[in-house]
């Protein structure tokens, strides 16, 4: 928790994480100002938003809440991993602590904590479910344990659908295994315990609206969709190659220690978790979820690494009096510290080589160059505020501001909802032309100065004329060709 708080402190008054600024801030603000209907509420996996909105309604500033919650979630996730290792697997406190530390401080886990806060909330409850399942397998499913497990499963579904899919997969494998062992009462009990969460999950899927950020991963060369150009794949072989490369990028430093305990560590739940992710990653789905599946391997891999360290404890070089386990621990500490501290402390303008898009990081839209950013770099946060405040003070009437998803949370924080038009990742020129034809007043755009833009748009079209600049952030006015 304390280490995850470091980026929040370094970012000062600004939040950490792309989704935090691009999705959590605007969604929370819209819920607070206009509410949300029941069906959309259920379909959103609303537990995280309910927590945020409740705290803000109680008087806490939204930005402060979104700076305090991430370290707390990360600490609770470490605690839930520790609880599963100690109570579910019966490991020693020392081994359980090591697993929790590796599962939260490895750079992939830190990347998840950077902005996938709903995933983390769901994972906390998921490890509670796994602990209760493990306790039930070794004994009886008491009514109290069943009630707790059912509530925890509901909490997973209400937190995030992706983690819920993994949970249901693990439970299905567990039910089948229990049934094969002819423990039919246990299998029936587990099925009944899971049924409320299953019904809620299918209700949320059925009620989910067709939101614009989910697109198919194939065929993007034939479209002008900027979102797909950042996240999509042109073919199935390209998808597989991208996933393989991303897997090695994320886990190559741990892979040898994971493989060594594949046969020894026979935990059914962890094996099912890994198998489900590998199977799911082979199925073409809405991008970028395919690569986000792979990041979730960091948690079971932490258990495999811990088991490997136990396995090699007796291997030593008698001449030097050094055990292989000690060498492995030193390697893990140094490699994790090098990667994670570089990820946490270095800025996007001067990133660690491993996270630099110009060097080793070919997955910059999945693993950012630094934690010290949200939708913009830490260096651009103040300038973004300056630009939007200038717009608020100097542009009035019926003018509207076009906003890429990256600036949407910023814009809503400074302006009224009816003054902002979200064009997501699409072409801003086409969006401006559409808005202009609708009879609105002047149309403006907030973006980086030419040559400095992110998200595959380094420069702004000549249809926009710069009217204000603060640092690298500028306000542009739409000037149609021929005018």
C-alpha positions as CSV (number, residue, x, y, z in Angstrom):
1,X,0.0,0.0,0.0
2,X,2.8,2.4,0.9
3,X,4.7,1.8,-2.3
4,X,1.6,2.2,-4.4
5,X,1.1,5.6,-2.7
6,X,4.4,6.9,-3.9
7,X,3.2,7.7,-7.5
8,X,0.1,9.4,-6.0
9,X,2.3,11.6,-3.8
10,X,4.6,12.5,-6.7
11,X,1.7,13.4,-9.0
12,X,0.6,16.0,-6.4
13,X,-3.0,17.1,-6.9
14,X,-3.5,15.0,-10.1
15,X,-4.8,11.4,-10.3
16,X,-2.7,8.5,-11.5
17,X,-3.9,6.3,-14.3
18,X,-5.5,6.5,-17.8
19,X,-8.8,4.9,-16.8
20,X,-8.9,6.9,-13.6
21,X,-9.0,10.2,-15.5
22,X,-10.7,9.0,-18.7
23,X,-13.4,6.9,-17.3
24,X,-13.7,6.9,-13.5
25,X,-13.8,10.7,-13.2
26,X,-16.4,11.4,-15.9
27,X,-18.6,8.5,-15.0
28,X,-18.6,9.4,-11.3
29,X,-19.4,13.1,-12.2
30,X,-22.2,12.1,-14.6
31,X,-23.7,9.8,-12.0
32,X,-23.5,12.5,-9.3
33,X,-25.1,15.1,-11.5
34,X,-27.7,13.2,-13.5
35,X,-27.9,9.8,-11.8
36,X,-28.1,6.5,-13.6
37,X,-31.1,4.3,-14.4
38,X,-31.3,0.8,-12.8
39,X,-30.6,-1.3,-15.8
40,X,-27.5,0.6,-16.8
41,X,-26.4,0.6,-13.2
42,X,-26.6,-3.2,-13.1
43,X,-24.9,-3.6,-16.5
44,X,-21.9,-1.4,-15.4
45,X,-20.6,-3.7,-12.7
46,X,-21.2,-0.8,-10.3
47,X,-19.6,-1.7,-7.0
48,X,-16.5,0.5,-7.5
49,X,-18.5,3.5,-8.8
50,X,-21.0,3.0,-5.9
51,X,-18.1,3.3,-3.5
52,X,-16.7,6.4,-5.1
53,X,-20.0,8.2,-5.5
54,X,-21.0,7.4,-1.9
55,X,-17.8,8.9,-0.6
56,X,-18.1,12.0,-2.8
57,X,-21.8,12.4,-1.8
58,X,-20.6,12.3,1.8
59,X,-18.4,15.4,1.2
60,X,-15.1,14.0,0.1
61,X,-13.5,15.6,-3.0
62,X,-13.6,13.3,-6.1
63,X,-10.0,13.7,-6.9
64,X,-8.9,13.0,-3.3
65,X,-11.0,9.9,-3.2
66,X,-9.4,8.6,-6.5
67,X,-6.0,9.2,-5.0
68,X,-6.6,7.5,-1.7
69,X,-8.6,4.5,-3.0
70,X,-5.9,3.0,-5.3
71,X,-3.2,2.5,-2.6
72,X,-5.9,1.0,-0.2
73,X,-7.1,-1.4,-2.9
74,X,-3.5,-2.5,-3.7
75,X,-2.9,-3.1,0.0
76,X,-6.1,-5.1,0.4
77,X,-5.2,-7.1,-2.6
78,X,-1.9,-8.0,-1.1
79,X,-3.7,-9.0,2.1
80,X,-6.2,-11.2,0.2
81,X,-3.3,-12.9,-1.6
82,X,-1.6,-13.5,1.8
83,X,-4.8,-14.8,3.3
84,X,-5.3,-17.3,0.4
85,X,-1.7,-18.5,0.6
86,X,-1.8,-18.9,4.4
87,X,-5.4,-20.1,5.1
88,X,-6.3,-21.6,1.7
89,X,-3.0,-23.4,0.9
90,X,-1.6,-23.7,4.4
91,X,1.7,-22.0,3.6
92,X,3.9,-20.5,6.3
93,X,3.5,-16.8,7.1
94,X,6.9,-16.1,5.5
95,X,6.1,-17.8,2.3
96,X,2.7,-16.2,2.2
97,X,4.2,-12.7,2.7
98,X,6.7,-13.3,-0.1
99,X,3.9,-14.4,-2.5
100,X,1.8,-11.3,-1.6
101,X,4.8,-9.0,-2.1
102,X,5.7,-10.5,-5.5
103,X,2.0,-10.5,-6.5
104,X,1.7,-6.8,-5.8
105,X,5.1,-5.2,-6.4
106,X,6.1,-6.9,-9.7
107,X,5.8,-4.3,-12.4
108,X,2.8,-6.0,-14.1
109,X,0.9,-5.9,-10.8
110,X,1.8,-2.3,-10.5
111,X,0.6,-1.6,-14.0
112,X,-2.8,-3.2,-13.1
113,X,-3.0,-1.0,-10.0
114,X,-2.1,2.0,-12.2
115,X,-5.7,2.3,-13.5
116,X,-7.5,-1.0,-13.5
117,X,-9.0,-0.3,-10.1
118,X,-12.2,-2.2,-10.7
119,X,-10.2,-5.3,-11.6
120,X,-8.3,-5.0,-8.4
121,X,-11.5,-4.7,-6.4
122,X,-12.8,-7.8,-8.1
123,X,-9.6,-9.7,-7.4
124,X,-9.7,-8.9,-3.7
125,X,-13.1,-10.7,-3.5
126,X,-11.9,-13.4,-5.9
127,X,-9.1,-14.4,-3.5
128,X,-11.7,-14.5,-0.7
129,X,-13.7,-16.9,-2.8
130,X,-10.7,-19.0,-3.5
131,X,-9.8,-19.2,0.2
132,X,-13.4,-20.3,1.1
133,X,-13.3,-22.9,-1.7
134,X,-10.0,-24.3,-0.5
135,X,-11.3,-24.4,3.1
136,X,-14.4,-26.2,1.9
137,X,-12.5,-28.8,-0.1
138,X,-10.5,-29.7,3.1
139,X,-13.6,-29.9,5.2
140,X,-17.3,-29.2,4.9
141,X,-19.3,-26.4,3.3
142,X,-20.9,-25.0,6.4
143,X,-23.9,-22.7,5.9
144,X,-21.8,-19.8,7.1
145,X,-19.0,-20.6,4.7
146,X,-21.5,-21.0,1.9
147,X,-23.2,-17.6,2.6
148,X,-19.8,-15.8,2.7
149,X,-18.7,-17.5,-0.6
150,X,-22.0,-16.6,-2.3
151,X,-21.7,-12.9,-1.2
152,X,-18.1,-12.8,-2.3
153,X,-19.0,-14.2,-5.7
154,X,-21.7,-11.6,-6.1
155,X,-19.2,-8.9,-5.1
156,X,-16.8,-10.2,-7.9
157,X,-19.6,-9.9,-10.5
158,X,-20.5,-6.4,-9.3
159,X,-16.9,-5.3,-9.5
160,X,-15.7,-6.5,-12.9
161,X,-16.9,-9.0,-15.5
162,X,-13.4,-10.1,-16.7
163,X,-12.5,-11.4,-13.3
164,X,-15.9,-12.9,-12.9
165,X,-15.3,-15.0,-16.0
166,X,-12.1,-16.4,-14.5
167,X,-14.0,-17.1,-11.2
168,X,-16.8,-18.9,-12.9
169,X,-14.3,-21.0,-14.9
170,X,-12.4,-22.0,-11.8
171,X,-15.7,-22.9,-10.1
172,X,-16.9,-25.0,-13.1
173,X,-13.6,-27.0,-13.0
174,X,-13.9,-27.4,-9.3
175,X,-17.5,-28.7,-9.6
176,X,-16.5,-31.1,-12.3
177,X,-13.5,-32.4,-10.3
178,X,-15.7,-32.8,-7.2
179,X,-18.3,-34.6,-9.1
180,X,-15.8,-37.0,-10.6
181,X,-14.5,-37.8,-7.1
182,X,-18.1,-38.8,-6.4
183,X,-18.5,-36.1,-3.8
184,X,-21.9,-35.2,-5.3
185,X,-23.2,-33.3,-2.3
186,X,-20.3,-31.0,-2.3
187,X,-20.7,-30.5,-6.0
188,X,-24.4,-29.7,-5.7
189,X,-23.7,-27.3,-2.8
190,X,-21.1,-25.4,-4.7
191,X,-23.4,-25.2,-7.7
192,X,-26.2,-23.8,-5.5
193,X,-23.8,-21.3,-3.8
194,X,-22.7,-20.0,-7.2
195,X,-26.1,-19.7,-8.8
196,X,-27.0,-16.2,-7.6
197,X,-23.7,-14.8,-9.0
198,X,-24.3,-16.6,-12.3
199,X,-27.8,-15.1,-12.7
200,X,-26.5,-11.7,-11.8
201,X,-23.7,-12.0,-14.3
202,X,-26.0,-13.0,-17.2
203,X,-28.4,-10.2,-16.3
204,X,-25.6,-7.7,-16.5
205,X,-24.4,-9.1,-19.8
206,X,-28.0,-9.0,-21.2
207,X,-28.5,-5.4,-20.0
208,X,-25.1,-4.1,-21.2
209,X,-25.5,-1.4,-23.8
210,X,-23.5,-1.4,-27.0
211,X,-20.8,1.0,-25.7
212,X,-18.5,2.6,-28.3
213,X,-15.2,1.6,-26.7
214,X,-15.8,-2.1,-27.5
215,X,-15.0,-2.9,-31.1
216,X,-13.9,-6.0,-33.0
217,X,-10.2,-6.6,-33.2
218,X,-10.0,-7.4,-36.9
219,X,-10.5,-5.3,-40.0
220,X,-9.2,-1.9,-38.7
221,X,-7.2,-1.1,-41.9
222,X,-10.5,-0.6,-43.7
223,X,-11.8,1.9,-41.2
224,X,-10.9,5.3,-39.9
225,X,-11.5,4.3,-36.3
226,X,-8.6,5.6,-34.4
227,X,-9.3,3.4,-31.4
228,X,-8.7,0.3,-33.5
229,X,-5.5,1.7,-35.0
230,X,-4.1,1.8,-31.4
231,X,-5.4,-1.5,-30.1
232,X,-6.6,-3.7,-32.9
233,X,-5.1,-6.5,-34.9
234,X,-5.4,-7.0,-38.6
235,X,-5.5,-10.8,-38.5
236,X,-5.6,-13.8,-36.2
237,X,-1.9,-14.7,-36.7
238,X,-1.1,-11.1,-35.8
239,X,-3.2,-11.4,-32.7
240,X,-1.3,-14.5,-31.6
241,X,2.1,-13.0,-32.3
242,X,1.2,-9.9,-30.4
243,X,0.0,-11.9,-27.4
244,X,3.1,-14.1,-27.4
245,X,5.4,-11.0,-27.5
246,X,3.4,-9.4,-24.8
247,X,3.6,-12.5,-22.6
248,X,7.3,-12.6,-22.9
249,X,7.6,-8.8,-22.3
250,X,5.6,-9.2,-19.1
251,X,6.9,-12.4,-17.6
252,X,10.3,-13.3,-19.1
253,X,12.1,-12.2,-15.8
254,X,10.0,-14.7,-13.9
255,X,9.4,-17.5,-16.5
256,X,12.3,-19.8,-15.5
257,X,11.2,-19.8,-11.8
258,X,7.6,-20.4,-12.8
259,X,8.3,-23.4,-15.1
260,X,10.4,-25.1,-12.4
261,X,7.4,-25.7,-10.2
262,X,4.8,-26.5,-12.9
263,X,4.8,-30.2,-11.9
264,X,5.4,-29.7,-8.2
265,X,2.7,-27.1,-7.5
266,X,-0.5,-29.1,-8.2
267,X,-2.9,-26.5,-6.9
268,X,-6.1,-27.1,-8.9
269,X,-7.4,-23.5,-8.7
270,X,-4.1,-21.9,-9.8
271,X,-3.8,-24.3,-12.7
272,X,-7.4,-23.7,-13.7
273,X,-6.7,-19.9,-13.6
274,X,-3.7,-20.2,-15.9
275,X,-5.5,-22.6,-18.3
276,X,-8.5,-20.3,-18.5
277,X,-6.4,-17.3,-19.4
278,X,-4.5,-19.1,-22.1
279,X,-7.7,-20.4,-23.6
280,X,-9.4,-17.0,-23.4
281,X,-6.4,-15.3,-25.1
282,X,-6.8,-17.6,-28.1
283,X,-10.4,-16.4,-28.7
284,X,-10.7,-13.2,-30.7
285,X,-12.7,-10.7,-28.7
286,X,-13.0,-7.0,-28.1
287,X,-9.5,-5.5,-27.9
288,X,-7.6,-4.6,-25.7
289,X,-9.1,-7.3,-23.4
290,X,-7.0,-10.0,-25.0
291,X,-3.8,-8.5,-23.7
292,X,-5.4,-7.7,-20.3
293,X,-6.2,-11.4,-19.9
294,X,-2.4,-12.0,-20.0
295,X,-1.6,-9.4,-17.4
296,X,-3.8,-11.3,-14.9
297,X,-1.3,-14.2,-15.0
298,X,0.9,-12.2,-12.6
299,X,-1.1,-13.5,-9.6
300,X,-0.9,-17.3,-10.1
301,X,2.7,-16.9,-11.3
302,X,3.6,-15.4,-7.9
303,X,2.4,-18.6,-6.3
304,X,4.5,-20.7,-8.7
305,X,7.6,-18.7,-8.0
306,X,7.2,-19.1,-4.3
307,X,6.8,-22.8,-4.7
308,X,10.0,-22.9,-6.8
309,X,11.9,-21.2,-4.0
310,X,10.7,-23.8,-1.6
311,X,11.7,-26.6,-4.0
312,X,15.3,-25.4,-4.5
313,X,15.9,-24.6,-0.8
314,X,18.0,-27.8,-0.4
315,X,20.2,-27.1,-3.5
316,X,23.5,-25.6,-2.5
317,X,27.1,-25.2,-3.5
318,X,29.0,-26.7,-0.6
319,X,32.2,-25.1,-1.6
320,X,30.8,-21.6,-1.3
321,X,28.1,-22.3,1.3
322,X,25.4,-20.6,-1.0
323,X,22.0,-22.1,-1.6
324,X,20.3,-21.8,-5.0
325,X,17.3,-20.4,-3.2
326,X,19.3,-17.4,-1.9
327,X,20.7,-16.7,-5.4
328,X,17.1,-16.8,-6.7
329,X,15.8,-14.5,-4.0
330,X,18.6,-11.9,-4.7
331,X,17.8,-12.1,-8.4
332,X,14.1,-11.6,-7.8
333,X,14.6,-8.6,-5.4
334,X,17.1,-6.9,-7.7
335,X,15.1,-7.5,-11.0
336,X,11.8,-6.5,-9.4
337,X,13.2,-3.4,-7.8
338,X,14.9,-2.4,-11.0
339,X,11.8,-2.7,-13.1
340,X,9.2,-1.6,-10.6
341,X,11.0,1.4,-9.2
342,X,11.8,2.6,-12.7
343,X,8.2,2.2,-13.6
344,X,7.0,4.1,-10.5
345,X,9.6,6.9,-10.3
346,X,10.8,7.9,-13.8
347,X,8.7,10.2,-15.9
348,X,7.2,9.6,-19.3
349,X,9.7,12.2,-20.7
350,X,12.7,10.2,-19.2
351,X,11.4,6.6,-18.8
352,X,13.3,3.5,-17.8
353,X,14.7,1.8,-20.9
354,X,12.4,-1.3,-20.4
355,X,9.3,0.9,-20.6
356,X,10.5,3.3,-23.3
357,X,8.5,2.9,-26.5
358,X,11.5,3.7,-28.5
359,X,13.5,0.9,-27.1
360,X,12.0,-2.3,-25.6
361,X,8.3,-1.4,-24.9
362,X,6.3,-2.3,-28.1
363,X,3.1,-2.3,-26.0
364,X,3.0,1.3,-24.9
365,X,-0.8,1.4,-25.0
366,X,-1.0,-1.6,-22.6
367,X,2.0,-0.9,-20.3
368,X,2.7,2.9,-20.1
369,X,6.2,4.3,-20.0
370,X,5.7,5.5,-16.4
371,X,3.1,5.5,-13.6
372,X,3.6,9.3,-13.4
373,X,0.8,10.1,-15.8
374,X,-2.9,9.7,-16.3
375,X,-4.2,10.5,-19.8
376,X,-1.4,13.1,-20.1
377,X,2.1,13.2,-18.6
378,X,2.7,14.6,-15.2
379,X,4.5,17.5,-17.0
380,X,1.3,18.4,-18.9
381,X,-1.3,18.2,-16.1
382,X,-0.9,21.8,-15.0
383,X,-0.9,23.0,-18.7
384,X,-4.1,21.0,-19.3
385,X,-5.8,22.8,-16.4
386,X,-4.5,26.2,-17.7
387,X,-5.9,25.6,-21.2
388,X,-9.3,24.5,-20.0
389,X,-9.5,27.4,-17.5
390,X,-8.7,29.8,-20.3
391,X,-11.4,28.3,-22.5
392,X,-13.9,28.6,-19.6
393,X,-13.0,32.3,-19.0
394,X,-12.7,33.4,-22.6
395,X,-15.1,31.3,-24.8
396,X,-18.8,31.7,-24.1
397,X,-22.1,31.6,-25.9
398,X,-23.1,28.4,-27.6
399,X,-19.5,27.2,-28.4
400,X,-18.6,23.6,-27.8
401,X,-15.3,21.9,-27.0
402,X,-14.5,18.7,-28.8
403,X,-12.8,16.2,-26.5
404,X,-10.8,13.1,-27.2
405,X,-11.4,10.4,-24.5
406,X,-8.0,11.5,-23.0
407,X,-9.3,15.0,-22.2
408,X,-12.9,14.1,-21.4
409,X,-12.5,13.9,-17.6
410,X,-10.4,17.1,-17.6
411,X,-13.0,18.9,-19.7
412,X,-16.0,17.8,-17.5
413,X,-14.0,18.9,-14.4
414,X,-13.8,22.5,-15.8
415,X,-16.9,22.9,-18.0
416,X,-20.6,22.0,-18.0
417,X,-21.6,18.7,-19.7
418,X,-23.5,20.5,-22.5
419,X,-20.3,22.4,-23.4
420,X,-18.3,19.3,-24.2
421,X,-18.7,16.9,-27.1
422,X,-16.9,13.5,-26.7
423,X,-15.6,12.1,-30.0
424,X,-13.7,9.2,-28.4
425,X,-10.8,8.2,-30.7
426,X,-12.4,9.2,-34.0
427,X,-11.2,11.8,-36.5
428,X,-11.6,15.2,-34.9
429,X,-12.1,16.9,-38.3
430,X,-15.1,14.7,-39.0
431,X,-16.4,15.2,-35.5
432,X,-16.1,19.0,-35.9
433,X,-17.8,19.0,-39.3
434,X,-20.7,17.0,-37.8
435,X,-21.1,19.3,-34.8
436,X,-20.9,22.4,-37.0
437,X,-23.7,21.1,-39.3
438,X,-25.9,20.6,-36.3
439,X,-26.2,24.3,-35.9
440,X,-23.9,24.8,-32.9
441,X,-21.8,27.9,-32.5
442,X,-18.0,27.9,-32.7
443,X,-16.3,24.5,-32.4
444,X,-13.0,24.2,-30.4
445,X,-10.6,21.4,-29.8
446,X,-8.2,20.7,-26.9
447,X,-5.0,18.8,-27.9
448,X,-1.2,18.9,-27.7
449,X,0.7,21.4,-29.8
450,X,1.7,20.2,-33.3
451,X,4.4,17.5,-33.2
452,X,3.8,16.6,-29.5
453,X,0.5,14.7,-29.6
454,X,-0.2,11.3,-28.1
455,X,-2.5,8.4,-29.1
456,X,-1.3,8.2,-32.7
457,X,-2.2,11.9,-33.4
458,X,1.1,13.9,-33.2
459,X,-0.3,16.9,-35.0
460,X,-3.6,18.7,-35.6
461,X,-5.3,19.1,-39.0
462,X,-5.0,22.5,-40.7
463,X,-8.8,22.7,-40.3
464,X,-8.0,23.8,-36.7
465,X,-6.3,27.1,-35.8
466,X,-4.5,27.4,-32.5
467,X,-5.9,30.2,-30.3
468,X,-4.2,29.4,-27.0
469,X,-1.2,27.5,-25.7
470,X,0.1,26.6,-22.3
471,X,3.2,24.4,-22.4
472,X,2.5,21.5,-24.8
473,X,-1.3,21.8,-24.5
474,X,-3.3,24.1,-26.8
475,X,-6.8,25.1,-27.7
476,X,-7.8,25.2,-31.3
477,X,-10.7,26.7,-33.2
478,X,-12.3,24.8,-36.0
479,X,-12.1,26.7,-39.3
480,X,-13.8,24.8,-42.2
481,X,-12.0,24.8,-45.5
482,X,-13.0,27.7,-47.7
483,X,-14.0,29.9,-44.7
